[in-house]
Amino acid sequence: MELTTVWFILIAVLWTGYFILEGFDFGVGMMLPIVGKGKNAAETEKRRRLVLTTIGPFWDGNEVWLITAGGAMFAAFPHWYATMFSGFYLPLLLVLVALIVRNVGLEYRPKRNDMTWRRRWDLMIVFGSVLPPLLLGVALTNTVRGLPIDQNMEFTGSLLSLLNPLSLLGGVTYVVVSLAHGAFFVALKTKGDVRELARGLGARVGVVAGVLVAALLLWLGVASDGTALTWATSAVAVVALVAALAFNRRGAEGAAFAGTFVTIGMTVATYFLLLFPDVMPSSTNEAWSLTTTNAASSHLTLTIMTWAAVIFLPIVLAYSAYNYWVFRKRVSIQMLSEESAPQIERAES
């Protein structure tokens, strides 16, 4: 197998990991004002602290997948990186701003024991949890759909050219699927009323997500001349979401979360299978498309990167798995300290 193909697969895996792991982070942030609403201000605060505690040990580590995916693209396929980041300059800038605002909200929300202070940061967390999946979904769908790229590998379109119906559907779908993914995660990680509220939200949102995923993959498959393999991954994505809803109804939150995990993974896999061997198809002229060959770095660069990945990737994956294992238990409102904590409370191991 060519090293260019190896690195295309690795980058696809990194983006898939990001969309899956950060997906439930986004979903938890989105559902904060829904599941975190109590009968009074004190109960509301306790519920919101509990919801945020579920992602306390994970959210910052999950964002590393985005940094790694971007870095791998820059090193392995510099032309792909340059064309994508110039074409999506404004959307990606907005993604970074939203992530910064969200991260600051997660860190600064508990710094002051003041309801007004915390409600304002709650709004920032919700904003920073909705905008990134929306824009990333639009960007990735546009990439598969094809972009106006000239013979110099330069993007020649405008912001309006990115806002087409198919790509907007891709963005909305990722937002809704992330919300369902986050709801099942909270149901898996909590006890009591919050668990039941999360299950109910996941059941309602999951139905909408299933319709959107099916419509998106059907439209994308027809528009991009899908193969037998891409239709198979699309079918698995839809079936996994249906299974997630069934498991959630039975109270099997772990299996429900695994279902949305597979749905997101298979959806992103479908995207990259539709792309290959292109990395950025040109809608202007197929001959001007960026491919794994003409967008790649030198063989020496890819060789060095491969050895680095072989050494360090298993270490990173092992540490991440250990982190999830340590913080695997459920949390409840009773476990939270009554005092204002200096940071997001960490789940008990």
N, C-alpha and C positions, 0 to 999 in steps of 0.2 A: 504494500500500500504506500502511495506517495505521501511524503511528509505534509504536503499541502492539504491532502484529504484528512490526515490525522488531526491537523490543527483546526480544520473546519469542524470536525466532530467534537474536538475538545471545547471549542468556543460555543458550539451548540449546547454541549452539556453544561457549561458555565452559565449561559443565559437561561437554560431550563432550570437549573438549580436556583438561580436568582428569582425567577418568576414564581417558583413553587414556594420557596422559603420566605421571601419578602412578601409574597402574596398573602399569607395569613397575617403577617404584621400589618399590612395595609388594611386588611379586613377588620382586624381588631380595632384599629384607629377609627375606621369608618363607623363601627357600631357603638362607639363610646357613648354618644348621647341617646342611643336607643336602649341598649341593654343596661346602661349605667344610670338609668332614671329611676329614682326611688320615690317613696311617698312624701319625703321631706328632704331638706338640704343635707342633713347628716347622713341619711341613708343613701342618697345620691352619691355623696362623696365616697362613702365606703364601697359602693358598687363600682364606681369608676376606678378607684385605687385597685380593686380586685382585678378588674378587666386588664388594666395596664400591667399589673404584676405578672400576668400569664406570659407576657412577652419580654419581661424585664431581663432575663438572662440571654435572650436570643437576638433582639432586633439589631443591635450594632454589629454582631457577627454576620448576620444575614446580608447586611449591606456590602460586606467585603466581596461577595460574589459579583456584584455590579462592578466594583473597582477592578477585580481580577479579569472579568470578561472584557472590559474596555481596554485594559492593559495588554491582554492577549491579542486582541484585534490590532492594536497599535503595533505590536512587535511582529506578529505573524503575517498580517495583511495590511500594511500601512496605507495602501491606496483605498481599501475598503473603509478603514478608519477615517481617512481624510475626507472622502466623499460623503460618508454618512454624517460625520460631525459638522461638516459645512452645510449640507442640505437640511439637517435637522437642528441647526444652531439654536434658534429661538425655542423650539420645544424642549431640547435637552437643557438649555439654560433654565427654563421654568421648572424642569424636573429637579435640577440641583437646588434651586431656591426652595422648592417645596420640601425636599428632603432635609435641607438645613433647618427650615422653620419647624418641621416635625420633630427632628432630633433635639433641637433646643427646647421645644415644648415638653418632650419626654423627660429631659434632664432638669429643667427649671420649674416645671409644674409643682413639685413638692417643696420647693425652696422656701416658700412663704405659706404660713397657715392662714390664708385669706381666700375666701370664696370667690371674690371678684377676680383676683389674680389667677386662680386655678381655672375658672370658667373661660377666661381669655385664652389661656394656653390650650384648653380643650378644643377651642375653635381652630387654633393653629394646627393641632394634631389631626383633626378631622380634615382640614384643608390639605395638609401635607400627606394625608393617606389616600385622598381621592385623586388629586391631580397627577401624581407620577404614574399610576397604573393606566389612567386614561391616555396620557400622552405617549407612554411607552407602547401601549397597545396600538395606537394610531401609527406610530413610527415603524413598528415591526411589520404591521400589515401593509403599509406603504412599500416597505422594502421588498416583500414577496410579490406584491401587485406590480411593481415596476415603477421607476422614477424617470423623469426627463434628465438623461445624462448624455453629454456630448462625447466626441471622440477623444477629448483630453481628460476624460474621467471626472468632469466637473458637473455639478448639479446646476441645471438651468431653469428649474421651476421656481415657484414662489410659495409662500405660506398657504395661500388659498388652494394651490394644487395638491397640498397634502390633506386638505379637508374634504375628501370625497366620501360618498356613502359607505363604501366597503371598509375603508380605514376607520371611519367613525364608529362603525359597528364593531370593529376589532377593539377599539378603545373602550367602548361601553361594555363589551362582553368581559374584558379583563377586570374591569371595576366590579361588575356584578359577581363574577366567579370568585374574585378575591374576598368579597363580602361573605359569600357562603363559606368559603374556605376558612376565613377567620372565625365565623360563627361556630363551625364544627370544632375548631381548635379551642375556643373558649369553653365550649361544652365539655370537651375532653379534659380540660385542665382545671375546672372549677367544681365546687359543690354548691348545693342549695338553689335558691331562686335564680341566681345568675345563670347557672347551668341550664335550667329549664327555659329561661328566656332566650338563651343562645340557641338551644335546640329548635325552639319555635321559629326564631328568625331564620335559621339555616333552612328549615323546611320550606318557608315561604319564598325566600330568595333563591333557593336551589332550583325550584321549578322554573323561575324566570331565567336563571343561568343556563339550565338545560336547553331551553328553547333558543336562547341566543347562541350558545356553542354550536348547536346543530345547524342553525341558519348560517353562521359565520363560516364553518368548515365546508358546508355544502356550496355556498357562494364562492369561496376561495378555491375550492377544488375544481369547480366548473370553469372559473375564470383563468386558472393556471394550468389547466389540462392535467389534473391529478392522475397519479399512477395507482396501480392496485395496492401498493404499499401505503401510500398516503390516504387512500380511502379506508384502509384497514386501521391505521392509527386514528383516523377521524372517528370511526365507529367505536373503537375502544374508549376514546375520550367521552363520547356521549353515553355509552353503556356504563362507564365508571361513575358518571354523575348520577344516573338513574339508580345505580346500586347504592351510592352514598345517601340518597334520599330514603331508600328503603331501610338501610342500616340505622339512619338517624331516627326513623319512626320507631324502630325496635329498641332504641336506647343504646345502641352500640356505637358510641361516639368515635372510638378509635378507628373502626372500619369505615365510618362515614368520612372522617378526616382523610383516611387513606384513599377513599374514592375521589375526592376533589384533588388530592395530591396527584393521582394518576391522570385525572382530567386535564389539569394544567400541563403536566409533563407531556402527555400525548399531543396536546394542542400545539405546544411549542415545537415538539418533534416534527409534527406535520408541516409547520412553517419551514423549518430548515430542510426537510426532505423536498419540499416544493422548490426551494431555492437552488439546491445543488444541481450542477456544478457552478452555477452563478453565486455570487455573494451580493450583488446589487444589479438586478436586471435593468436594462435601459428600455424605457417605453418609447424612446425616440427612434432608436435603431438597435436591433438585437446584436449587431456586430460591435456595438459600443458598450455592451454589458461588462461589468467587472466580474471576473471569474476567479476561481481558486488558483488559477495559473497566472494571469496577468496582474493580479492584485497582491501577490505574495512577496514575502521577503526572500532573501537569498537562501540557498540550500544550507549554507554554513549557519546562518542565523536560526533557521528552523531546527537544525541539529542540536545546537547549544540549548535552545528552548526546550527541546524534547527531553534532554537529559536532566535539565532543571525540574521539569514537570514530573519526571519519573521519581526524582528524589524527594521533592517537597510536597507534591500533591497528596500522597498517602498520609503524610504527617498532618496536613491541614484537615483532611477528611476524618482522620482518627480523632483529632482534638474536637472537631465539631460533633462527632458522634458521641464522644465522652460527655460533652457539655449537655447534650439533649438527654443522655442517660441519667446524669446527676440530678437534673431538674425535671424528672419525669413524673413526680407525684402531683396530685391535685392540690389546689389551694382553696381556702374559704375565707369569708369575711372575719371569722373568729381568729384566724391566724395572723391577721394584720395588726400591727402595733397601733394603739390608740393615739400615740404621739405622732407629730409630723416628722416623717423620715427625711433625711437629707438627699435621698435619691429614690428612684423607683424601687419599691420593695422587691426583693428577690424571693422566688419560690423556695420553700424549704426542700432540701434534698432528702 
